[in-house]
Amino acid sequence: MGRARVIPDNPDAIFLPYQGAWIADEQRLKLMEKGRQIGISWSTAYAGVARTGRQGARHDQWVSSRDDIQARLFLEDCKLFTGVLDMAARDLGEQVIDEATRQTAYVLSFATGKRINSMSSNPDAQAGKRGGRILDEFALHPDPRKLWSIAYPGITWGGNMEVISTHRGSHNFFNQLVREIKEGGNPKKISLHTVTLQNALDQGFLYKLQKSLPADAEQQDMDEAAYFDFVKSGCADEESFLQEYMCQPADDDAAFLEYDLIASAEYPAGTDWTQSQGGTLFAGVDIGRKHDLTVLWVVELLGDVLYTRHIEALKNMTKGDQEKVLWPWFETIKASGGRICIDATGLGIGWTDDAQARFGKYSVEGVTFTARVKEQLAYPLRGKMEDRQLRIPHDKHIRADLRAVTKQTTAAGNIRFTAERTPDGHSDRFWALALAVQAAGESNEAPWRPLSDLPGANQKSELNQNWIPA
């Protein structure tokens, strides 16, 4: 069995040095930018129990977590530490904390009369509550600025506020706070802690991890360098690794879609997003074979919102094998009254011809990618996100594809959309989704007809068989 090279100074201590420093910091405002899964939320739970359950405790704690699951897990950690600290506490389960809004929290009540209230991410739940604040995964909240604005007044009469998060893009309010501390003179007087994966490994994290994992876990044979590479290789791309583990926010100025914009379109955690509600289905297909993926993206139109219902990513499959997967979906989409847009560039020409011959030219539209066509596809996708009219799954590969597309302006003033080719494709999911949005078009408002049918139309559209409202 391998052994970690870094052993903590006190191997039997519950907490590593960076965790201990965070627990010991009693500043009124403190902020932790961190890598994922290095034990910060766990140590925060310990500190919350210690100050809420001790004699003379004056304040309740109000915890905001990313979602309901995380809220329950945080309270489970708190319950564990009541035993470690030998504190009397009672789990009251889920309680209504605001009758007007029916907002609930998972509540742990101490003999001191004070409570830890662990809630999901609704910022309004923080309004009117006095006591300490723990804002976990702060950057992942739908509106971090609003959450700060509502939570901060709650410590006016005492208590402190702890903000904990990994980064989510350079434009996120969390990163604005970090930059204000580092570059703007720290006017809010926030105590900043930064712990990357490398920092954690340097302080004995792998030693602790190997102690807790089964003896046959593959991490047992790793040293710190091997574990670092192990984590990095599992990330969707370099940008994701630097942001999720190394406290380097992704550059929102370089990408066409900001992280916050992508996140605003994602389904809430735990949502079963695959179940159709009987609406019209539409799909986009980006064609690949060896180097790139063939991606099918199916959406359902309900009202004015497109809900993702299915995503299929195919690689290293013959056209015949891919058709066995895709054709049944095309049949289902056609039966619902919807349409399919296919990438008709290169290999896609044959795909489009075969699909149109089988399902009809109205049901299948071929789209030839040019610089102008990519612009016509990309902006409606962004617009759907901005208007909150698109729902997509939370998936690291989808995020990486959506982030990889950049908008560049040439010396001649023309706009180009580009993406670096990776082992996982060439932003194929982005273009499949953009094609699905194109397929849905304005079909909920007006019937469609070919551009060539319009009076005065005398030019061939770059969108093959492009459809526009009558």
Beta strands, then each sheet from edge to edge (+ up, - down):
strand 1: 29-34
strand 2: 61-64
strand 3: 89-98
strand 4: 103-110
strand 5: 115-119
strand 6: 132-135
strand 7: 161-165
strand 8: 191-195
strand 9: 280-286
strand 10: 294-302
strand 11: 305-314
strand 12: 340-343
strand 13: 364-367
strand 14: 390-391
strand 15: 406-409
strand 16: 415-418
strand 17: 448-450
strand 18: 467-469
sheet 1: 3+ 4- 5+ 2+ 6+ 7+ 1+ 8+
sheet 2: 13+ 12+ 9+ 10- 11+ 14+
sheet 3: 15+ 16-
sheet 4: 17+ 18-
end
